[in-house]
Amino acid sequence: MTTTAPAPAWRRFAAIVYDALAVIAIVMVVGLLAQFAMEGALFDAKGHLAAWWYQPLQGLVVGAYFLVSWVRGGQTLGMRPWRIRVTDAEGMPVTWRRSLARLVVAALPLLLLTVYPLTSLKIALWAPVAGWAVLLLPSLFDRRRRAIHDMVARTEIRPLVT
């Protein structure tokens, strides 16, 4: 059982920036492999996605990155340089169930992309960013520095104990 204090919110935000870079790399690799699988025809002549499975595959691979990282060691690539990890409220490693709950809630702002047919692409792309800001806002004020997805999954971000 670990009794360390929660990690400062700025470390969480720094790790998010690093993880965004890792997610971009993952998406690029999956996109490249999908292009190979479709023999360069992932998009049709009008620029529309030709493979129904491509976006679900992207979501599964990115989701797996976070789930496996949190369960195996409690750290994503972005969390490692900032020496923080995800734990349960007692400081123990998180379970698959907690990790999945955390992922589902953290991914909810992606549903805001569906506003695109009703608005501009620019607004549709900024909508999830605003959603994530709302999810992360409590970590600035909560005594245990928890974001909404941490509250739902009963997890915390803690500094690594050396």
C-alpha positions in Angstrom: 0.0 0.0 0.0 1.4 3.4 -1.0 0.7 6.5 1.0 2.2 9.0 -1.4 0.3 12.3 -2.1 -1.2 12.7 -5.6 1.0 14.0 -8.4 0.7 17.7 -9.2 -1.8 18.5 -12.0 0.9 20.0 -14.2 2.7 16.6 -14.4 -0.6 15.1 -15.7 -0.9 17.8 -18.3 2.7 17.4 -19.4 2.2 13.6 -19.8 -0.9 14.3 -21.9 1.2 16.3 -24.3 3.7 13.4 -24.6 0.9 10.9 -25.0 -0.7 12.9 -27.7 2.5 12.5 -29.7 2.5 8.8 -29.0 -1.1 8.5 -30.2 -0.3 10.4 -33.4 2.5 8.0 -34.1 0.2 5.0 -33.4 -2.5 6.4 -35.7 0.1 7.0 -38.4 1.4 3.4 -38.2 -2.1 1.9 -38.2 -2.9 4.1 -41.2 0.1 3.0 -43.1 -0.7 -0.7 -42.4 -4.3 -0.1 -43.5 -3.1 1.5 -46.7 -1.0 -1.5 -47.4 -3.9 -3.8 -46.7 -6.1 -1.9 -49.0 -3.4 -1.6 -51.7 -3.4 2.2 -51.5 -7.2 2.4 -51.8 -8.2 3.4 -48.2 -9.9 6.4 -49.6 -12.1 6.6 -52.8 -11.7 9.2 -55.6 -13.9 11.7 -53.7 -11.7 11.4 -50.6 -14.2 9.4 -48.6 -13.1 6.5 -46.4 -13.5 3.3 -48.4 -13.0 0.9 -45.5 -15.7 0.7 -42.8 -13.3 -1.0 -40.4 -10.6 1.7 -40.4 -11.8 4.1 -37.8 -12.9 1.3 -35.4 -9.5 -0.3 -35.8 -7.8 3.0 -35.0 -10.0 3.3 -31.8 -9.2 -0.3 -30.7 -5.5 0.1 -31.2 -5.3 3.5 -29.4 -7.6 2.2 -26.6 -5.4 -0.9 -26.3 -2.3 1.3 -25.9 -3.8 3.0 -22.9 -5.4 -0.1 -21.3 -2.2 -2.2 -21.5 -0.1 0.7 -20.3 -2.2 1.4 -17.3 -2.6 -2.3 -16.3 1.1 -3.2 -16.9 3.1 -0.9 -14.8 0.5 1.9 -14.5 2.3 4.2 -17.0 1.9 5.3 -20.6 4.9 6.5 -22.6 4.0 10.1 -21.7 3.8 9.3 -17.9 7.3 7.8 -17.7 9.4 10.9 -18.1 7.2 12.7 -15.6 7.5 9.8 -13.1 3.8 9.4 -12.5 1.5 6.4 -12.7 -2.1 5.4 -12.4 -3.1 3.6 -9.2 -6.3 2.8 -7.4 -7.3 4.9 -4.4 -5.1 2.8 -2.1 -2.0 3.1 -4.3 -2.3 -0.4 -5.8 -2.0 -1.2 -9.6 -5.3 -0.7 -11.5 -7.3 -3.6 -12.7 -8.6 -4.2 -16.3 -12.1 -3.2 -15.1 -10.9 0.1 -13.7 -8.7 0.8 -16.7 -11.6 0.2 -19.0 -14.0 2.5 -17.0 -11.3 5.2 -17.1 -10.8 4.8 -20.8 -14.5 4.9 -21.7 -15.1 8.0 -19.7 -11.9 9.7 -21.0 -12.9 8.8 -24.6 -16.5 10.3 -24.3 -15.5 13.7 -25.7 -14.7 12.0 -29.0 -18.4 11.6 -29.5 -18.5 15.4 -30.0 -16.9 14.8 -33.4 -20.4 13.8 -34.5 -21.4 17.5 -34.5 -19.5 17.9 -37.8 -22.5 17.5 -40.1 -24.2 20.3 -38.1 -21.3 22.7 -37.9 -17.9 23.4 -39.4 -14.9 21.0 -39.3 -13.0 23.5 -37.2 -15.7 23.5 -34.5 -16.1 19.7 -34.7 -12.3 19.3 -34.1 -12.2 21.7 -31.2 -15.3 20.2 -29.5 -13.5 17.1 -28.1 -10.7 19.4 -26.8 -13.3 21.4 -24.9 -14.8 18.1 -23.6 -11.4 16.9 -22.4 -10.8 20.3 -20.6 -14.1 19.7 -18.8 -13.0 16.2 -17.8 -9.6 17.4 -16.6 -10.8 20.6 -14.8 -11.5 19.0 -11.4 -7.9 17.8 -11.2 -6.9 21.4 -10.6 -9.2 21.7 -7.6 -9.8 18.2 -6.2 -7.8 17.4 -3.0 -6.6 14.2 -4.6 -6.0 15.8 -8.1 -8.6 13.5 -9.7 -10.1 14.2 -13.1 -13.7 13.0 -13.8 -12.5 9.8 -15.4 -10.5 9.1 -12.3 -13.5 9.8 -10.0 -15.6 7.3 -12.1 -12.9 4.6 -12.2 -11.7 5.3 -8.6 -8.2 5.9 -9.8 -5.5 8.5 -9.0 -2.3 9.8 -10.6 0.6 9.4 -8.2 4.3 10.1 -8.4 6.5 7.1 -8.7 8.0 6.0 -5.4 11.7 5.2 -5.8 
